[in-house]
Each structure stands twice: as C-alpha cells, then as structure tokens.
Amino acid sequence: MRYVIMANGHGTRWGGHSGIPKHLIEFEGETLLRRITRQVQTMDPGAEVVISASNPEYETEGARRHAPS
C-alpha cells in the first residue's frame, strides 16, 4: 500500500521550535518524518511511503520525496 505524508506546509501553527521545521524536529534521536516512516513500515512491511514536500531537506530514509509543482 502507498502512504503519503503531506509535508509541504510551513508549519506556522506549530509556533516554531528553535527555528527547526516541525517535520525535522528530533524525538528520541530521529526526525518526525523518519519516525512516522519507520512506524508505517513496521505496521506494513511492504509500504511505499511518499513524502510530498518541495524542501529537499525532507528526504528521509525509507521514503521517497515527491516535489509538487
């Protein structure tokens, strides 16, 4: 199954976290994007995880990034 993480926003509702985009905040040593990707793949080992984001910093192990036009 394919899972899409929508991460193209600016995270302004988050209120900022030391200037780090919320998608890249680390929790127990991994970014939120990596953590979600890992959790999805744990529950569905055949999962295809796609991160929809223009920001190349959001490249994440175990997922592919789609840059919307």
PDB file of N, CA, C and O in Angstrom:
ATOM      1  N   MET A   1       0.839  -1.167   0.000  1.00  0.00           N
ATOM      2  CA  MET A   1       0.000   0.000   0.000  1.00  0.00           C
ATOM      3  C   MET A   1       0.893   1.241   0.000  1.00  0.00           C
ATOM      4  O   MET A   1       2.013   1.210   0.509  1.00  0.00           O
ATOM      5  N   ARG A   2       0.389   2.326  -0.572  1.00  0.00           N
ATOM      6  CA  ARG A   2       1.127   3.588  -0.614  1.00  0.00           C
ATOM      7  C   ARG A   2       0.574   4.529   0.455  1.00  0.00           C
ATOM      8  O   ARG A   2      -0.638   4.689   0.599  1.00  0.00           O
ATOM      9  N   TYR A   3       1.483   5.141   1.192  1.00  0.00           N
ATOM     10  CA  TYR A   3       1.138   6.122   2.213  1.00  0.00           C
ATOM     11  C   TYR A   3       1.790   7.443   1.830  1.00  0.00           C
ATOM     12  O   TYR A   3       2.967   7.473   1.471  1.00  0.00           O
ATOM     13  N   VAL A   4       1.044   8.519   1.903  1.00  0.00           N
ATOM     14  CA  VAL A   4       1.572   9.834   1.540  1.00  0.00           C
ATOM     15  C   VAL A   4       1.583  10.722   2.778  1.00  0.00           C
ATOM     16  O   VAL A   4       0.565  10.891   3.449  1.00  0.00           O
ATOM     17  N   ILE A   5       2.742  11.280   3.066  1.00  0.00           N
ATOM     18  CA  ILE A   5       2.885  12.235   4.161  1.00  0.00           C
ATOM     19  C   ILE A   5       2.922  13.618   3.521  1.00  0.00           C
ATOM     20  O   ILE A   5       3.841  13.938   2.767  1.00  0.00           O
ATOM     21  N   MET A   6       1.932  14.421   3.821  1.00  0.00           N
ATOM     22  CA  MET A   6       1.845  15.767   3.269  1.00  0.00           C
ATOM     23  C   MET A   6       2.705  16.690   4.145  1.00  0.00           C
ATOM     24  O   MET A   6       2.357  16.969   5.293  1.00  0.00           O
ATOM     25  N   ALA A   7       3.822  17.156   3.594  1.00  0.00           N
ATOM     26  CA  ALA A   7       4.769  17.940   4.399  1.00  0.00           C
ATOM     27  C   ALA A   7       5.230  19.191   3.660  1.00  0.00           C
ATOM     28  O   ALA A   7       6.372  19.622   3.819  1.00  0.00           O
ATOM     29  N   ASN A   8       4.357  19.766   2.861  1.00  0.00           N
ATOM     30  CA  ASN A   8       4.773  20.921   2.066  1.00  0.00           C
ATOM     31  C   ASN A   8       4.442  22.257   2.724  1.00  0.00           C
ATOM     32  O   ASN A   8       4.755  23.312   2.172  1.00  0.00           O
ATOM     33  N   GLY A   9       3.818  22.224   3.886  1.00  0.00           N
ATOM     34  CA  GLY A   9       3.474  23.479   4.558  1.00  0.00           C
ATOM     35  C   GLY A   9       4.672  24.096   5.255  1.00  0.00           C
ATOM     36  O   GLY A   9       5.782  23.567   5.214  1.00  0.00           O
ATOM     37  N   HIS A  10       4.422  25.219   5.892  1.00  0.00           N
ATOM     38  CA  HIS A  10       5.487  25.935   6.597  1.00  0.00           C
ATOM     39  C   HIS A  10       5.488  25.658   8.090  1.00  0.00           C
ATOM     40  O   HIS A  10       6.391  26.102   8.799  1.00  0.00           O
ATOM     41  N   GLY A  11       4.501  24.938   8.574  1.00  0.00           N
ATOM     42  CA  GLY A  11       4.447  24.596   9.993  1.00  0.00           C
ATOM     43  C   GLY A  11       4.230  25.790  10.895  1.00  0.00           C
ATOM     44  O   GLY A  11       4.695  25.792  12.035  1.00  0.00           O
ATOM     45  N   THR A  12       3.532  26.807  10.413  1.00  0.00           N
ATOM     46  CA  THR A  12       3.369  28.023  11.208  1.00  0.00           C
ATOM     47  C   THR A  12       2.482  27.805  12.434  1.00  0.00           C
ATOM     48  O   THR A  12       2.655  28.493  13.440  1.00  0.00           O
ATOM     49  N   ARG A  13       1.549  26.876  12.374  1.00  0.00           N
ATOM     50  CA  ARG A  13       0.698  26.624  13.541  1.00  0.00           C
ATOM     51  C   ARG A  13       1.486  25.982  14.676  1.00  0.00           C
ATOM     52  O   ARG A  13       1.055  26.013  15.828  1.00  0.00           O
ATOM     53  N   TRP A  14       2.616  25.413  14.360  1.00  0.00           N
ATOM     54  CA  TRP A  14       3.473  24.775  15.365  1.00  0.00           C
ATOM     55  C   TRP A  14       4.051  25.818  16.305  1.00  0.00           C
ATOM     56  O   TRP A  14       4.337  25.525  17.466  1.00  0.00           O
ATOM     57  N   GLY A  15       4.223  27.048  15.798  1.00  0.00           N
ATOM     58  CA  GLY A  15       4.735  28.126  16.641  1.00  0.00           C
ATOM     59  C   GLY A  15       6.252  28.190  16.684  1.00  0.00           C
ATOM     60  O   GLY A  15       6.815  28.982  17.440  1.00  0.00           O
ATOM     61  N   GLY A  16       6.915  27.380  15.897  1.00  0.00           N
ATOM     62  CA  GLY A  16       8.374  27.390  15.873  1.00  0.00           C
ATOM     63  C   GLY A  16       8.971  26.536  16.979  1.00  0.00           C
ATOM     64  O   GLY A  16       8.391  26.398  18.056  1.00  0.00           O
ATOM     65  N   HIS A  17      10.103  25.979  16.708  1.00  0.00           N
ATOM     66  CA  HIS A  17      10.807  25.139  17.681  1.00  0.00           C
ATOM     67  C   HIS A  17      12.290  25.358  17.435  1.00  0.00           C
ATOM     68  O   HIS A  17      12.940  24.577  16.740  1.00  0.00           O
ATOM     69  N   SER A  18      12.806  26.413  18.006  1.00  0.00           N
ATOM     70  CA  SER A  18      14.216  26.782  17.816  1.00  0.00           C
ATOM     71  C   SER A  18      14.555  26.957  16.339  1.00  0.00           C
ATOM     72  O   SER A  18      15.682  26.689  15.922  1.00  0.00           O
ATOM     73  N   GLY A  19      13.570  27.411  15.539  1.00  0.00           N
ATOM     74  CA  GLY A  19      13.813  27.642  14.122  1.00  0.00           C
ATOM     75  C   GLY A  19      13.859  26.380  13.281  1.00  0.00           C
ATOM     76  O   GLY A  19      14.236  26.445  12.110  1.00  0.00           O
ATOM     77  N   ILE A  20      13.492  25.243  13.833  1.00  0.00           N
ATOM     78  CA  ILE A  20      13.521  23.970  13.114  1.00  0.00           C
ATOM     79  C   ILE A  20      12.119  23.678  12.576  1.00  0.00           C
ATOM     80  O   ILE A  20      11.150  23.739  13.332  1.00  0.00           O
ATOM     81  N   PRO A  21      11.993  23.359  11.270  1.00  0.00           N
ATOM     82  CA  PRO A  21      10.682  22.975  10.761  1.00  0.00           C
ATOM     83  C   PRO A  21      10.162  21.763  11.532  1.00  0.00           C
ATOM     84  O   PRO A  21      10.931  20.864  11.872  1.00  0.00           O
ATOM     85  N   LYS A  22       8.857  21.739  11.805  1.00  0.00           N
ATOM     86  CA  LYS A  22       8.315  20.674  12.657  1.00  0.00           C
ATOM     87  C   LYS A  22       8.605  19.283  12.099  1.00  0.00           C
ATOM     88  O   LYS A  22       8.733  18.332  12.871  1.00  0.00           O
ATOM     89  N   HIS A  23       8.710  19.143  10.795  1.00  0.00           N
ATOM     90  CA  HIS A  23       8.968  17.842  10.189  1.00  0.00           C
ATOM     91  C   HIS A  23      10.356  17.306  10.539  1.00  0.00           C
ATOM     92  O   HIS A  23      10.597  16.100  10.494  1.00  0.00           O
ATOM     93  N   LEU A  24      11.269  18.226  10.891  1.00  0.00           N
ATOM     94  CA  LEU A  24      12.656  17.836  11.170  1.00  0.00           C
ATOM     95  C   LEU A  24      13.000  17.842  12.653  1.00  0.00           C
ATOM     96  O   LEU A  24      14.151  17.616  13.026  1.00  0.00           O
ATOM     97  N   ILE A  25      12.010  18.101  13.498  1.00  0.00           N
ATOM     98  CA  ILE A  25      12.254  18.051  14.937  1.00  0.00           C
ATOM     99  C   ILE A  25      12.598  16.615  15.308  1.00  0.00           C
ATOM    100  O   ILE A  25      11.952  15.675  14.845  1.00  0.00           O
ATOM    101  N   GLU A  26      13.605  16.450  16.134  1.00  0.00           N
ATOM    102  CA  GLU A  26      14.014  15.106  16.539  1.00  0.00           C
ATOM    103  C   GLU A  26      13.327  14.692  17.823  1.00  0.00           C
ATOM    104  O   GLU A  26      13.170  15.480  18.756  1.00  0.00           O
ATOM    105  N   PHE A  27      12.928  13.454  17.842  1.00  0.00           N
ATOM    106  CA  PHE A  27      12.302  12.833  19.004  1.00  0.00           C
ATOM    107  C   PHE A  27      12.980  11.494  19.198  1.00  0.00           C
ATOM    108  O   PHE A  27      12.902  10.624  18.330  1.00  0.00           O
ATOM    109  N   GLU A  28      13.641  11.320  20.320  1.00  0.00           N
ATOM    110  CA  GLU A  28      14.401  10.107  20.612  1.00  0.00           C
ATOM    111  C   GLU A  28      15.364   9.749  19.480  1.00  0.00           C
ATOM    112  O   GLU A  28      15.483   8.588  19.087  1.00  0.00           O
ATOM    113  N   GLY A  29      16.053  10.783  18.963  1.00  0.00           N
ATOM    114  CA  GLY A  29      17.126  10.568  18.001  1.00  0.00           C
ATOM    115  C   GLY A  29      16.725  10.453  16.549  1.00  0.00           C
ATOM    116  O   GLY A  29      17.579  10.189  15.703  1.00  0.00           O
ATOM    117  N   GLU A  30      15.438  10.643  16.223  1.00  0.00           N
ATOM    118  CA  GLU A  30      15.050  10.597  14.815  1.00  0.00           C
ATOM    119  C   GLU A  30      14.046  11.710  14.527  1.00  0.00           C
ATOM    120  O   GLU A  30      13.274  12.109  15.399  1.00  0.00           O
ATOM    121  N   THR A  31      14.070  12.200  13.296  1.00  0.00           N
ATOM    122  CA  THR A  31      13.133  13.259  12.936  1.00  0.00           C
ATOM    123  C   THR A  31      11.710  12.705  12.932  1.00  0.00           C
ATOM    124  O   THR A  31      11.496  11.496  12.845  1.00  0.00           O
ATOM    125  N   LEU A  32      10.749  13.612  13.028  1.00  0.00           N
ATOM    126  CA  LEU A  32       9.355  13.174  12.989  1.00  0.00           C
ATOM    127  C   LEU A  32       9.044  12.466  11.667  1.00  0.00           C
ATOM    128  O   LEU A  32       8.299  11.485  11.654  1.00  0.00           O
ATOM    129  N   LEU A  33       9.613  12.958  10.547  1.00  0.00           N
ATOM    130  CA  LEU A  33       9.377  12.286   9.263  1.00  0.00           C
ATOM    131  C   LEU A  33       9.929  10.861   9.272  1.00  0.00           C
ATOM    132  O   LEU A  33       9.266   9.938   8.799  1.00  0.00           O
ATOM    133  N   ARG A  34      11.126  10.676   9.803  1.00  0.00           N
ATOM    134  CA  ARG A  34      11.722   9.338   9.857  1.00  0.00           C
ATOM    135  C   ARG A  34      10.925   8.444  10.802  1.00  0.00           C
ATOM    136  O   ARG A  34      10.706   7.268  10.512  1.00  0.00           O
ATOM    137  N   ARG A  35      10.500   8.992  11.911  1.00  0.00           N
ATOM    138  CA  ARG A  35       9.748   8.213  12.898  1.00  0.00           C
ATOM    139  C   ARG A  35       8.421   7.703  12.307  1.00  0.00           C
ATOM    140  O   ARG A  35       8.072   6.532  12.459  1.00  0.00           O
ATOM    141  N   ILE A  36       7.693   8.603  11.634  1.00  0.00           N
ATOM    142  CA  ILE A  36       6.431   8.200  11.019  1.00  0.00           C
ATOM    143  C   ILE A  36       6.679   7.159   9.937  1.00  0.00           C
ATOM    144  O   ILE A  36       5.954   6.168   9.851  1.00  0.00           O
ATOM    145  N   THR A  37       7.701   7.376   9.107  1.00  0.00           N
ATOM    146  CA  THR A  37       8.037   6.420   8.049  1.00  0.00           C
ATOM    147  C   THR A  37       8.344   5.053   8.651  1.00  0.00           C
ATOM    148  O   THR A  37       7.843   4.036   8.170  1.00  0.00           O
ATOM    149  N   ARG A  38       9.160   5.023   9.693  1.00  0.00           N
ATOM    150  CA  ARG A  38       9.513   3.758  10.350  1.00  0.00           C
ATOM    151  C   ARG A  38       8.281   3.077  10.935  1.00  0.00           C
ATOM    152  O   ARG A  38       8.118   1.865  10.794  1.00  0.00           O
ATOM    153  N   GLN A  39       7.418   3.838  11.586  1.00  0.00           N
ATOM    154  CA  GLN A  39       6.220   3.254  12.183  1.00  0.00           C
ATOM    155  C   GLN A  39       5.287   2.670  11.122  1.00  0.00           C
ATOM    156  O   GLN A  39       4.719   1.595  11.315  1.00  0.00           O
ATOM    157  N   VAL A  40       5.133   3.371  10.016  1.00  0.00           N
ATOM    158  CA  VAL A  40       4.297   2.849   8.924  1.00  0.00           C
ATOM    159  C   VAL A  40       4.880   1.546   8.408  1.00  0.00           C
ATOM    160  O   VAL A  40       4.148   0.576   8.207  1.00  0.00           O
ATOM    161  N   GLN A  41       6.195   1.510   8.189  1.00  0.00           N
ATOM    162  CA  GLN A  41       6.831   0.314   7.650  1.00  0.00           C
ATOM    163  C   GLN A  41       6.832  -0.843   8.645  1.00  0.00           C
ATOM    164  O   GLN A  41       6.874  -2.004   8.238  1.00  0.00           O
ATOM    165  N   THR A  42       6.786  -0.545   9.925  1.00  0.00           N
ATOM    166  CA  THR A  42       6.671  -1.592  10.938  1.00  0.00           C
ATOM    167  C   THR A  42       5.297  -2.248  10.861  1.00  0.00           C
ATOM    168  O   THR A  42       5.173  -3.470  10.955  1.00  0.00           O
ATOM    169  N   MET A  43       4.269  -1.421  10.687  1.00  0.00           N
ATOM    170  CA  MET A  43       2.896  -1.936  10.621  1.00  0.00           C
ATOM    171  C   MET A  43       2.582  -2.568   9.267  1.00  0.00           C
ATOM    172  O   MET A  43       1.754  -3.474   9.176  1.00  0.00           O
ATOM    173  N   ASP A  44       3.254  -2.081   8.205  1.00  0.00           N
ATOM    174  CA  ASP A  44       3.023  -2.578   6.844  1.00  0.00           C
ATOM    175  C   ASP A  44       4.377  -2.700   6.150  1.00  0.00           C
ATOM    176  O   ASP A  44       4.812  -1.761   5.484  1.00  0.00           O
ATOM    177  N   PRO A  45       5.055  -3.854   6.296  1.00  0.00           N
ATOM    178  CA  PRO A  45       6.408  -4.015   5.757  1.00  0.00           C
ATOM    179  C   PRO A  45       6.528  -3.764   4.249  1.00  0.00           C
ATOM    180  O   PRO A  45       7.615  -3.440   3.770  1.00  0.00           O
ATOM    181  N   GLY A  46       5.462  -3.902   3.515  1.00  0.00           N
ATOM    182  CA  GLY A  46       5.504  -3.650   2.074  1.00  0.00           C
ATOM    183  C   GLY A  46       5.120  -2.235   1.705  1.00  0.00           C
ATOM    184  O   GLY A  46       4.916  -1.935   0.529  1.00  0.00           O
ATOM    185  N   ALA A  47       5.020  -1.367   2.684  1.00  0.00           N
ATOM    186  CA  ALA A  47       4.544   0.004   2.454  1.00  0.00           C
ATOM    187  C   ALA A  47       5.476   0.792   1.554  1.00  0.00           C
ATOM    188  O   ALA A  47       6.699   0.679   1.632  1.00  0.00           O
ATOM    189  N   GLU A  48       4.866   1.586   0.702  1.00  0.00           N
ATOM    190  CA  GLU A  48       5.598   2.596  -0.062  1.00  0.00           C
ATOM    191  C   GLU A  48       5.234   3.926   0.580  1.00  0.00           C
ATOM    192  O   GLU A  48       4.070   4.326   0.580  1.00  0.00           O
ATOM    193  N   VAL A  49       6.230   4.606   1.126  1.00  0.00           N
ATOM    194  CA  VAL A  49       5.986   5.877   1.795  1.00  0.00           C
ATOM    195  C   VAL A  49       6.490   7.000   0.897  1.00  0.00           C
ATOM    196  O   VAL A  49       7.642   6.997   0.462  1.00  0.00           O
ATOM    197  N   VAL A  50       5.613   7.954   0.630  1.00  0.00           N
ATOM    198  CA  VAL A  50       5.940   9.105  -0.203  1.00  0.00           C
ATOM    199  C   VAL A  50       5.769  10.357   0.648  1.00  0.00           C
ATOM    200  O   VAL A  50       4.736  10.543   1.290  1.00  0.00           O
ATOM    201  N   ILE A  51       6.781  11.207   0.649  1.00  0.00           N
ATOM    202  CA  ILE A  51       6.703  12.480   1.361  1.00  0.00           C
ATOM    203  C   ILE A  51       6.515  13.564   0.314  1.00  0.00           C
ATOM    204  O   ILE A  51       7.392  13.789  -0.521  1.00  0.00           O
ATOM    205  N   SER A  52       5.382  14.230   0.360  1.00  0.00           N
ATOM    206  CA  SER A  52       5.091  15.304  -0.575  1.00  0.00           C
ATOM    207  C   SER A  52       5.628  16.600   0.021  1.00  0.00           C
ATOM    208  O   SER A  52       5.037  17.164   0.942  1.00  0.00           O
ATOM    209  N   ALA A  53       6.764  17.068  -0.521  1.00  0.00           N
ATOM    210  CA  ALA A  53       7.416  18.265   0.016  1.00  0.00           C
ATOM    211  C   ALA A  53       8.374  18.851  -1.004  1.00  0.00           C
ATOM    212  O   ALA A  53       9.126  18.119  -1.648  1.00  0.00           O
ATOM    213  N   SER A  54       8.351  20.143  -1.151  1.00  0.00           N
ATOM    214  CA  SER A  54       9.291  20.823  -2.053  1.00  0.00           C
ATOM    215  C   SER A  54      10.691  20.902  -1.451  1.00  0.00           C
ATOM    216  O   SER A  54      11.682  20.947  -2.180  1.00  0.00           O
ATOM    217  N   ASN A  55      10.771  20.919  -0.141  1.00  0.00           N
ATOM    218  CA  ASN A  55      12.033  21.099   0.568  1.00  0.00           C
ATOM    219  C   ASN A  55      12.884  19.827   0.503  1.00  0.00           C
ATOM    220  O   ASN A  55      12.484  18.793   1.037  1.00  0.00           O
ATOM    221  N   PRO A  56      14.062  19.891  -0.150  1.00  0.00           N
ATOM    222  CA  PRO A  56      14.923  18.705  -0.241  1.00  0.00           C
ATOM    223  C   PRO A  56      15.453  18.220   1.111  1.00  0.00           C
ATOM    224  O   PRO A  56      15.923  17.086   1.214  1.00  0.00           O
ATOM    225  N   GLU A  57      15.384  19.067   2.155  1.00  0.00           N
ATOM    226  CA  GLU A  57      15.806  18.643   3.492  1.00  0.00           C
ATOM    227  C   GLU A  57      14.901  17.538   4.034  1.00  0.00           C
ATOM    228  O   GLU A  57      15.263  16.844   4.984  1.00  0.00           O
ATOM    229  N   TYR A  58      13.731  17.377   3.430  1.00  0.00           N
ATOM    230  CA  TYR A  58      12.775  16.386   3.919  1.00  0.00           C
ATOM    231  C   TYR A  58      13.006  14.996   3.335  1.00  0.00           C
ATOM    232  O   TYR A  58      12.213  14.084   3.570  1.00  0.00           O
ATOM    233  N   GLU A  59      14.099  14.827   2.565  1.00  0.00           N
ATOM    234  CA  GLU A  59      14.475  13.484   2.107  1.00  0.00           C
ATOM    235  C   GLU A  59      14.642  12.632   3.355  1.00  0.00           C
ATOM    236  O   GLU A  59      15.304  13.043   4.307  1.00  0.00           O
ATOM    237  N   THR A  60      14.044  11.447   3.352  1.00  0.00           N
ATOM    238  CA  THR A  60      14.031  10.610   4.545  1.00  0.00           C
ATOM    239  C   THR A  60      14.292   9.162   4.175  1.00  0.00           C
ATOM    240  O   THR A  60      13.720   8.640   3.218  1.00  0.00           O
ATOM    241  N   GLU A  61      15.150   8.525   4.932  1.00  0.00           N
ATOM    242  CA  GLU A  61      15.438   7.111   4.728  1.00  0.00           C
ATOM    243  C   GLU A  61      14.143   6.308   4.786  1.00  0.00           C
ATOM    244  O   GLU A  61      13.332   6.482   5.696  1.00  0.00           O
ATOM    245  N   GLY A  62      13.957   5.424   3.799  1.00  0.00           N
ATOM    246  CA  GLY A  62      12.787   4.568   3.779  1.00  0.00           C
ATOM    247  C   GLY A  62      11.596   5.168   3.051  1.00  0.00           C
ATOM    248  O   GLY A  62      10.554   4.525   2.925  1.00  0.00           O
ATOM    249  N   ALA A  63      11.745   6.407   2.569  1.00  0.00           N
ATOM    250  CA  ALA A  63      10.658   7.066   1.846  1.00  0.00           C
ATOM    251  C   ALA A  63      11.235   7.760   0.621  1.00  0.00           C
ATOM    252  O   ALA A  63      12.436   8.021   0.541  1.00  0.00           O
ATOM    253  N   ARG A  64      10.372   8.047  -0.313  1.00  0.00           N
ATOM    254  CA  ARG A  64      10.808   8.870  -1.438  1.00  0.00           C
ATOM    255  C   ARG A  64      10.065  10.189  -1.365  1.00  0.00           C
ATOM    256  O   ARG A  64       8.916  10.257  -0.928  1.00  0.00           O
ATOM    257  N   ARG A  65      10.745  11.227  -1.800  1.00  0.00           N
ATOM    258  CA  ARG A  65      10.138  12.561  -1.754  1.00  0.00           C
ATOM    259  C   ARG A  65       9.565  12.900  -3.110  1.00  0.00           C
ATOM    260  O   ARG A  65      10.208  12.689  -4.138  1.00  0.00           O
ATOM    261  N   HIS A  66       8.357  13.424  -3.110  1.00  0.00           N
ATOM    262  CA  HIS A  66       7.719  13.932  -4.315  1.00  0.00           C
ATOM    263  C   HIS A  66       7.657  15.446  -4.177  1.00  0.00           C
ATOM    264  O   HIS A  66       7.079  15.972  -3.226  1.00  0.00           O
ATOM    265  N   ALA A  67       8.255  16.137  -5.135  1.00  0.00           N
ATOM    266  CA  ALA A  67       8.232  17.606  -5.109  1.00  0.00           C
ATOM    267  C   ALA A  67       7.067  18.082  -5.974  1.00  0.00           C
ATOM    268  O   ALA A  67       7.138  18.003  -7.200  1.00  0.00           O
ATOM    269  N   PRO A  68       6.000  18.570  -5.354  1.00  0.00           N
ATOM    270  CA  PRO A  68       4.859  19.043  -6.129  1.00  0.00           C
ATOM    271  C   PRO A  68       5.233  20.265  -6.961  1.00  0.00           C
ATOM    272  O   PRO A  68       6.096  21.056  -6.579  1.00  0.00           O
ATOM    273  N   SER A  69       4.575  20.401  -8.092  1.00  0.00           N
ATOM    274  CA  SER A  69       4.875  21.558  -8.953  1.00  0.00           C
ATOM    275  C   SER A  69       3.998  22.736  -8.642  1.00  0.00           C
ATOM    276  O   SER A  69       4.124  23.784  -9.276  1.00  0.00           O
TER     277      SER A  69
END
